[in-house]
Amino acid sequence: MKCKRCGELAAVKLPSHHTGFCPDCFELFFRKQVETAIRRHAMIQPGEKVLVAVSGGKDSLALMRVLSDLGHDVDGLHVHLGIPDSSDPVCERTESYCRDNGFRLHVLRTAEVGLAIPKVKDAVRRPICAVCGKIKRHYFNRFAYENGYAALATGHNLDDEVARLFANVLRWDATYLGSQGPTLPAEGRFVRKIKPLYRVTEFETAAYCFLKGIDHWKAACPYSGGASFTGHKKLFADLEDRSPGQKTAFYEAFLEKGRPQFTGTSRNGMDTLYACSECGYPSSGEVCGVCRIRAQVAAAGA
């Protein structure tokens, strides 16, 4: 196959776009997809500071790199979860990449705020992935808000967004369907949340990292076994193999035709927002979920 843009030998085949690209043209394609996402959904305004939620995986490192290459002012925040034989090497790899490429990286250690994930796992009788996600979202937003960032960028790609949309449709969760999208506006102590990679697939992000020489962490979290999104992704991967372009068609049709039917619902699944009496951040009750988890961990260790 020849590169659609320049006619040289293609290195990356993209069935969903009925085309392929050489390495240089694929990078241009990837950047164009991100530029289009930012422009269409008013993600970043000129001069704004953006905080990237950096896990150390391919998506978050690719996101930091492409946003910087596009001229945006980006810093990273990595949340160290305190998981044995996992969190330390992930953090070291992430710090090394950012240091070598001139990115400013902040590190927040959950153990220092009483929320080391192994202790949380022992204290809370809920699926640990959901609890861990709640904790990370809280601290990513909190750090961005307290340090003057205009937006919090996460590395959710098209596969992630399709799997989440499918899960919400299976439950017909109107609240989450109303708030799902590439941009979630700022509200109170919630900063703007953006997903500049929503137009590119997991494969395309992996190809970008390979061609750019981005040394990302590849091993899965040791606590992630049985996560439902993995099964949803496989279903859509099988569908995409048989009918290329269905992921994009499903998600874009939702943004155009589906999401407007659920407008008016509150963000983050909270019908009414209060200020948490412990930390002051948005909560559905007197005390937010993260502060309640911290209390459970402290009680379990007492």
C-alpha positions in Angstrom: 0.0 0.0 0.0 1.2 3.5 -0.8 0.8 6.6 1.4 -2.3 8.5 0.5 -0.6 11.8 1.0 2.8 11.5 -0.6 2.8 8.2 -2.5 5.7 6.6 -0.6 5.4 3.1 1.0 2.8 3.2 3.8 3.8 2.2 7.3 0.4 2.4 9.0 -2.7 1.0 7.4 -6.0 2.6 8.6 -9.0 0.6 7.3 -11.5 2.8 9.0 -10.2 5.7 6.8 -9.7 3.5 3.8 -6.1 4.6 3.6 -2.6 4.3 4.9 0.3 6.7 5.6 4.1 6.7 5.7 5.6 7.6 9.1 5.9 11.4 8.4 2.4 11.7 6.9 0.9 9.6 9.7 2.2 12.0 12.2 0.6 14.9 10.3 -2.7 12.9 10.1 -2.5 12.3 13.9 -1.9 15.9 14.7 -4.7 17.0 12.3 -7.1 14.7 14.2 -6.2 16.3 17.5 -6.3 19.8 16.0 -9.8 19.1 14.7 -11.0 17.9 18.1 -9.6 21.0 19.8 -11.2 23.4 17.3 -14.6 21.7 17.0 -15.1 21.5 20.7 -13.4 24.7 21.9 -11.1 22.7 24.1 -8.2 25.2 24.5 -8.0 28.9 24.0 -4.8 30.8 23.1 -2.5 31.3 26.0 -4.3 28.9 28.4 -2.3 26.5 30.6 -3.3 22.9 30.3 -2.7 20.1 32.8 -2.3 16.6 31.3 -3.3 13.7 33.5 -0.3 11.5 32.9 -0.5 7.8 33.8 2.7 6.8 32.0 0.8 4.8 29.4 0.8 5.4 25.6 -2.3 7.6 25.5 -1.3 10.2 28.1 2.4 10.5 26.9 1.2 10.8 23.3 -1.3 13.5 24.4 1.4 15.5 26.2 3.7 15.3 23.2 1.2 16.2 20.5 -0.3 19.1 22.5 3.2 20.5 23.0 4.0 20.0 19.4 0.9 22.0 18.5 2.1 24.9 20.6 0.0 24.5 23.7 1.4 25.3 27.2 1.2 21.9 29.0 2.4 20.4 32.3 1.7 16.9 33.6 0.4 15.4 36.8 1.1 11.8 37.7 -0.7 10.2 40.6 1.4 7.6 42.3 -1.0 4.9 43.6 1.3 3.1 46.0 0.8 -0.3 44.4 3.7 -2.7 45.1 5.9 -3.6 42.1 3.9 -1.3 39.8 3.6 2.3 40.9 7.3 2.9 41.5 8.6 1.7 38.1 5.6 3.4 36.3 6.4 6.7 38.1 10.2 6.4 37.3 9.5 5.7 33.6 7.1 8.7 33.4 9.5 11.0 35.2 12.4 9.9 32.9 10.3 10.6 29.8 9.2 14.0 30.9 12.7 15.0 32.1 14.3 13.9 28.8 11.7 15.8 26.7 11.6 19.0 28.7 8.1 18.5 30.2 7.3 19.7 33.7 5.8 16.9 35.7 4.2 17.0 39.1 3.8 13.8 41.2 1.1 13.3 43.8 1.4 10.2 46.0 -1.9 8.9 47.3 -0.1 7.3 50.3 0.7 10.8 51.5 -3.0 11.8 51.7 -4.1 8.5 53.4 -5.2 6.8 50.2 -2.6 4.2 49.2 -4.6 2.0 46.8 -3.7 -1.3 48.5 -5.1 0.0 51.8 -8.1 1.4 50.0 -8.7 -2.0 48.4 -8.7 -3.7 51.8 -10.9 -1.1 53.4 -13.6 -0.5 50.8 -16.0 -3.2 49.6 -16.4 -1.9 46.1 -14.7 -2.7 42.8 -11.3 -1.2 43.2 -11.1 0.2 39.7 -14.2 2.4 40.3 -12.8 3.6 43.6 -9.3 4.3 42.2 -10.8 6.2 39.3 -12.8 8.4 41.7 -9.7 9.2 43.7 -7.6 10.1 40.6 -10.4 12.3 39.1 -10.7 14.1 42.4 -7.0 14.9 42.7 -6.4 15.7 39.0 -9.2 18.2 39.2 -8.2 19.6 42.6 -4.6 20.1 41.5 -5.7 21.8 38.2 -8.1 24.1 40.1 -5.7 25.0 42.9 -2.8 25.7 40.5 -4.6 27.9 37.9 -4.9 25.5 35.0 -7.7 26.4 32.5 -8.2 22.8 31.5 -7.5 19.2 32.5 -6.7 17.0 29.5 -7.0 13.2 29.7 -5.8 10.7 27.2 -9.2 9.0 26.5 -9.1 7.7 22.9 -11.9 6.7 20.6 -12.0 3.1 21.9 -12.3 4.4 25.5 -15.1 6.7 24.6 -17.0 4.1 22.6 -16.7 1.6 25.4 -17.9 4.1 28.0 -20.8 5.2 25.8 -21.8 1.6 25.2 -21.8 0.9 29.0 -24.0 4.0 29.6 -26.4 3.0 26.8 -26.7 -0.5 28.3 -27.9 1.1 31.5 -29.6 4.0 29.8 -27.9 6.2 32.3 -29.3 9.6 31.4 -27.1 11.6 33.7 -23.9 10.2 32.3 -25.2 10.3 28.7 -25.9 14.0 29.2 -22.4 14.8 30.3 -20.3 12.5 28.1 -18.4 14.2 25.4 -15.1 15.6 24.3 -15.4 18.7 26.4 -17.0 19.2 29.8 -17.2 22.9 30.7 -15.9 24.4 33.9 -18.4 24.7 36.8 -17.6 26.0 40.2 -14.5 24.1 41.4 -14.6 21.8 38.4 -12.1 22.9 35.8 -12.8 22.3 32.1 -12.2 18.7 31.2 -11.1 17.9 27.6 -10.3 14.7 25.6 -8.2 15.8 22.6 -7.6 12.2 21.5 -11.2 11.2 21.1 -10.9 11.1 17.3 -8.0 8.6 17.3 -8.1 4.9 18.1 -5.9 3.0 20.6 -4.1 1.5 17.6 -3.4 4.9 16.1 -2.1 6.2 19.4 0.2 3.2 19.8 1.5 3.7 16.2 2.2 7.4 17.0 4.2 6.4 20.1 6.2 3.8 18.2 7.0 6.2 15.4 7.9 9.0 17.8 10.0 6.8 20.0 7.9 7.4 23.1 8.9 4.9 25.8 5.7 4.3 27.6 4.6 1.8 30.3 3.0 -1.2 28.7 2.0 -3.5 31.6 -1.6 -3.4 32.8 -2.4 -2.4 36.4 -2.2 -5.6 38.6 -5.7 -4.7 40.0 -7.4 -4.2 36.6 -8.5 -7.8 36.0 -12.2 -8.2 35.2 -12.8 -4.5 34.3 -16.0 -4.4 32.2 -14.6 -1.9 29.7 -12.1 -4.5 28.4 -15.0 -6.7 27.3 -16.8 -3.8 25.7 -13.7 -2.8 23.8 -13.3 -6.3 22.4 -16.9 -6.3 21.2 -16.3 -3.1 19.2 -12.9 -4.3 18.0 -14.7 -7.4 16.5 -17.3 -5.1 14.9 -14.7 -2.8 13.5 -12.8 -5.7 11.9 -16.0 -6.7 10.1 -17.1 -3.2 9.3 -14.4 -0.5 9.5 -15.5 2.9 10.6 -18.2 1.8 13.0 -16.6 3.2 16.1 -16.3 6.7 14.7 -19.8 6.5 13.2 -21.4 5.3 16.5 -19.7 8.0 18.6 -20.1 10.9 16.2 -23.8 10.1 15.7 -24.2 10.1 19.5 -22.6 13.6 19.7 -24.8 14.9 16.9 -28.2 13.1 17.6 -28.0 11.4 20.9 -26.4 13.6 23.5 -28.8 16.6 22.8 -31.7 14.4 24.1 -30.0 14.2 27.5 -29.0 17.9 27.9 -29.8 19.5 31.2 -28.5 16.7 33.4 -25.8 17.6 35.9 -22.1 16.8 35.5 -20.4 13.8 37.1 -23.7 12.1 38.0 -24.4 14.6 40.8 -28.0 15.9 40.8 -27.2 18.6 43.3 -23.8 19.9 44.2 -22.6 20.8 47.7 -19.3 21.8 49.1 -17.7 18.9 51.0 -17.5 19.8 54.6 -14.0 18.2 54.8 -12.2 19.4 51.6 -14.6 21.9 50.1 -14.8 20.3 46.7 -18.1 19.3 44.9 -20.1 16.6 46.6 -23.5 15.0 46.3 -23.8 15.1 50.1 -22.2 16.7 53.1 -19.0 14.8 52.7 -17.6 13.8 49.3 -16.8 10.3 48.2 -13.1 10.7 48.4 -13.2 12.0 52.0 -15.5 9.1 53.0 -13.0 6.6 51.5 -10.2 8.2 53.4 -12.2 7.9 56.6 -12.9 4.2 55.9 -9.1 3.6 55.3 -8.2 5.3 58.5 -10.9 3.4 60.5 -9.6 0.1 59.0 -6.1 0.9 60.1 -7.0 2.0 63.6 
